[in-house]
Each structure stands twice: as C-alpha cells, then as structure tokens.
Amino acid sequence: FLRMVKCNHFGKCSCSWEAKEQDIDRGASLYQFIDKEKVLGLNESKTGSAKNCIKAYDDRLDEKLFVKSSEGDGELIIHIPFTVQVKIKSFSVIGGDDGSAPNAVKLWKNRDDIDFDNAEDVKCDQEFNLVYDKDGSVEYPVRMHRFNNASSITMFFPGNFDDDTTQINYIGLKGEGTQNKRAIVHAVYEARALESDHKSLLGDSVSKSIQ
C-alpha cells in the first residue's frame, strides 16, 4: 500500500518523512481492541460524547455521531483505553466542516493524567499537524517504537482551522493487538499542583467548566 507521505512540521520535528512514496505497514484496525465505553473526553460540549468518534471503519462517514468542544473553546482531549496491549502504527482523523476540523494533535501513550493544566508542559510521544480529511483517507504513521505495549492513548487537539469549536467525527487507529491483557500502569508523575485541585481524565470531572 503506497501513499504520499509528507512531514508538515516545518522543521520543528525529527520526522524523516519527505514528499515521496513510502511502502509502509500501517497495520490493521484496532477498533476491536478499544474499550469504547471507557473512552473519556475533556471539554466536550456534551458529557460522554467523546466515544461517538470511535467507530468501525465502515461507519466512519456517519456524521450523526461526533464529539464537539465547548462553544468558544476549540481544545479537546480524548483518552482511548484498550482491552489488551497493542502496538499502534498509524491513525486517521475525520473532522467537521466549516473550519471545525482539528489542525493538530499531540499523542501520549499510557498517560491518563493529561489535562489542560499540563498538556502544554508534559512532553508528548509525538505530535502532528493535521490536514483537512473528509473521508479518512489520510493516514499518519507514528514512530512505532514509542507506541509498543500501549494500554491507552491520549490525544490532545489544541485547535482547528477556523471555527469557535472543534468537531471530530471519526478517529481511526491501526496497528497490532496482542494476547496480553491490559496492564495497570503504575507511575509517579511530578506533582505540579495539589491533588484536590488537579482535574484529570479519570477524576471527578471529564469536561471543562463551561462559563
């Protein structure tokens, strides 16, 4: 499978992708391994709607189900857990029309503590500038060595092309599943605030406060 792959990070990344055809193994759909009921979002306009953009590939063009950010705030964070450990190889994103499609994304593996207080400070595993994609035909290969043994992936969409809100209709993940059941990740993160003040994806609130 050949596709034109181009790095659009404007020299700000270490990607080796250039404007040439690459024969890349992007893997198979990971949809069957996603724990959809536990998909969580921050700054959703409707609480619990983040799971709407997790669909089978054949349903990716269904525009009735989507997630949208709060009015006047284009940031979205979506946490996607898996039922087994997986190797992520690539992803695709279908956004809304009229400039509401996301224009960038940051990815973290096995980090359920990412929120709007630390998303700009915690180094991500990889980040991409996105192009407008109406049918999911654009696939973004990730650095696979950074996304082995993934129990979850967190995606931070900081904004869109030209709208007050960001809309995502579909997120597709490709790679390989394993026979290993999802492991609980035990890690100690740098304390940046009092625990009582910290709002994470697995905290009491999964949405930004709407003024």
C-alpha positions in Angstrom: 0.0 0.0 0.0 1.6 3.2 -1.2 0.7 6.7 -0.1 2.3 10.1 -0.5 3.6 10.9 3.0 4.8 14.4 3.9 6.1 15.9 7.1 4.4 19.2 7.7 6.0 20.2 10.9 8.0 22.9 9.3 11.4 21.7 10.6 10.2 21.5 14.2 10.3 17.7 14.5 12.7 14.8 13.9 10.4 13.1 11.3 12.2 11.6 8.4 9.1 11.7 6.1 9.6 13.5 2.9 7.5 14.1 -0.2 7.9 10.7 -1.7 6.0 7.5 -1.9 6.7 5.1 1.0 5.7 1.5 1.3 4.7 1.4 5.0 2.9 -1.2 7.1 0.2 0.7 8.8 -1.3 -2.4 10.4 -5.0 -3.4 10.8 -7.8 -1.6 12.5 -7.6 -1.6 16.3 -11.3 -0.9 16.7 -12.0 -4.3 18.2 -9.4 -3.7 20.9 -10.8 -0.3 22.0 -12.7 -0.2 25.3 -15.2 2.2 23.9 -17.4 2.6 27.0 -14.3 3.9 28.9 -13.3 6.5 26.3 -13.2 9.8 28.0 -13.0 13.4 26.9 -12.2 16.8 28.3 -14.0 19.9 27.2 -16.8 18.1 25.4 -19.9 20.2 24.7 -21.9 17.1 25.8 -20.5 14.9 28.5 -19.8 11.4 27.3 -19.8 12.3 23.6 -16.1 11.5 23.1 -16.9 7.9 22.4 -19.1 9.0 19.4 -16.0 9.4 17.2 -14.8 5.9 17.9 -16.4 3.9 15.1 -15.7 1.0 12.8 -14.0 1.9 9.6 -17.2 1.2 7.5 -19.1 3.7 9.7 -16.5 6.5 9.5 -18.6 8.7 7.2 -21.6 8.6 9.6 -22.0 12.3 10.5 -24.8 11.8 13.0 -22.3 10.8 15.8 -19.5 13.1 16.7 -17.8 14.9 19.5 -17.6 18.7 19.7 -15.7 21.0 22.0 -17.4 23.6 24.2 -18.6 26.7 22.4 -15.8 29.3 22.1 -13.1 26.9 23.1 -11.5 24.7 20.4 -9.4 22.4 22.7 -10.3 18.8 23.1 -8.6 15.9 24.9 -9.6 12.3 24.2 -8.4 9.4 26.2 -8.8 6.0 24.5 -8.1 2.8 26.5 -7.6 -0.7 25.0 -8.8 -4.0 26.3 -5.3 -5.6 25.5 -1.9 -4.1 25.0 -1.5 -3.0 21.4 1.2 -1.7 19.0 -0.1 1.5 17.4 1.2 2.0 13.8 -0.9 4.8 12.4 -4.1 6.9 12.9 -6.5 8.9 10.9 -9.0 11.7 11.9 -12.1 13.0 10.2 -13.2 16.4 11.4 -16.2 18.6 10.9 -16.8 21.0 8.1 -16.7 24.8 8.0 -13.2 25.0 9.6 -14.1 23.0 12.7 -11.8 20.1 11.9 -8.7 19.8 14.2 -5.5 21.1 12.7 -3.0 19.5 15.1 -2.7 16.7 17.7 -0.3 15.6 20.4 -0.1 11.9 21.4 0.8 10.3 24.7 1.0 6.5 25.4 -0.2 5.2 28.8 -0.8 8.6 30.3 -4.3 9.1 31.9 -3.2 12.2 33.8 -3.0 14.5 30.8 -5.3 17.5 31.2 -5.4 21.2 30.2 -3.1 22.1 33.1 -0.2 20.0 31.9 -0.8 19.2 28.2 1.4 22.1 27.1 4.2 21.2 29.5 4.4 17.3 29.5 6.5 16.1 26.6 4.3 14.1 24.2 5.4 11.0 22.5 4.7 12.5 19.1 2.8 15.4 17.6 1.4 16.1 14.1 0.0 19.0 12.1 -3.2 17.7 10.5 -4.7 18.3 7.1 -8.5 18.5 6.5 -9.6 15.0 5.6 -13.3 14.4 4.8 -13.2 10.6 4.3 -10.4 9.2 6.4 -8.0 8.6 3.5 -5.1 10.4 5.2 -3.1 8.1 7.5 -0.4 9.4 9.8 2.3 6.8 10.6 3.6 7.1 14.2 7.1 6.2 15.5 6.2 2.6 16.3 8.9 2.1 18.8 7.2 4.7 21.0 3.8 3.1 20.8 4.5 -0.5 21.6 2.7 -2.2 24.6 0.1 0.6 24.6 -2.7 0.2 27.2 -4.1 3.6 26.1 -3.5 6.6 24.0 -4.4 10.2 24.9 -4.9 12.7 22.1 -4.8 16.5 22.6 -6.3 18.6 19.9 -5.3 22.2 20.6 -7.5 23.9 18.0 -8.9 23.8 14.5 -8.6 25.6 11.1 -11.2 28.4 11.6 -14.0 27.9 14.0 -15.0 28.6 17.6 -15.4 24.9 18.3 -13.6 21.7 17.2 -15.6 18.8 15.8 -14.3 15.3 15.3 -16.4 12.7 13.5 -14.0 9.8 13.5 -10.7 8.6 15.0 -9.2 5.5 13.4 -6.3 3.7 14.9 -4.3 0.9 13.2 -1.7 -1.5 14.4 -1.5 -4.9 16.0 -3.2 -6.4 19.0 -1.6 -8.7 21.5 -2.7 -11.5 23.7 -1.6 -9.6 26.8 -4.4 -8.2 28.8 -4.3 -4.5 29.6 -1.9 -3.8 32.5 -2.5 -1.2 35.1 0.2 1.4 34.6 1.9 2.4 37.9 3.9 5.6 37.6 4.9 8.5 39.7 4.5 11.8 37.9 5.9 15.2 39.0 3.4 16.9 41.4 2.5 20.2 39.8 -0.5 21.1 41.9 -2.4 19.9 44.9 -4.2 16.7 44.3 -7.5 18.3 45.3 -7.0 20.9 42.6 -6.0 18.5 39.8 -8.6 17.6 37.3 -7.5 14.7 35.2 -9.3 12.4 32.7 -10.0 9.9 35.5 -11.0 12.5 38.0 -14.4 13.6 39.1 -14.9 15.8 36.1 -14.4 14.8 32.4 -15.4 18.2 31.0 -14.0 21.7 31.2 -16.2 24.0 33.1 -18.5 25.9 30.7 -18.8 29.5 31.6 
